[in-house]
């Protein structure tokens, strides 16, 4: 038997959806285990160490958000290698709610992406594969690459089309966060938390200002090159890699 593409955990309390998803994902080459509740999901993560969790938001015993909070607890037992939050398990939310507030809630809860019900199996599979590619981490030498943009965290250097880009320490940290989450929309709250280490009481306007600074240096100074940093109105920001990369 061929090696599976990746190991997935599907969590949904509706048997028809759970079985359809599991069968479809196995058909395209994934190893799949399933769970019907939040408690079962946490036990399955600890037991199976999956590469990604497909997680319904509305579960009978706790919300999907609560499950992810448990998964994201520092030094918790549910990280992929059992050592804590540094090796975070990717999560894709399934939700029947498609309002902006619900999407922001899912992203700020620690989800990597979300798909609203009803959904296309083809779209779901594509999003799963995109998350798995992103969660593979940086290049072997630690550099982050998006098209012609390169960031070297060791040498603290940024290049766009081979030309140096001068960034302040905070700008560098912001760009590194966007590149580490390439193709994933991150909210202002997430950026505030990861870049400034503020809790949710911080001033979101600082995020807008620094996004503007970084965009001006990275995108505006790149003659004829594709714009990489985009605003997703009402949700947050995303650094999109050029089509064909990844």
Secondary structure, 3 states (H helix, E strand, C coil): CCCCCCEEEEECCCHHHHHHHHHHHHHCCCEEEEECCHHHHHHHHHHHCCCEEEEECECCCCEHHHHHHHHHCCCCCCCCCCCCHHHCCEEEEEECCCCHHHHHHHHHCCCCEEEECCCCHHHHHHHHHHHHHHCCCCCCCCCEEECCEEEECCCCEEEECCEECCCCHHHHHHHHHHHHCCCCCECHHHHHHHHCCCCCCCCCHHHHHHHHHHHHHHHHCCCCCCCCEEEECCCEEEECCCCCCC
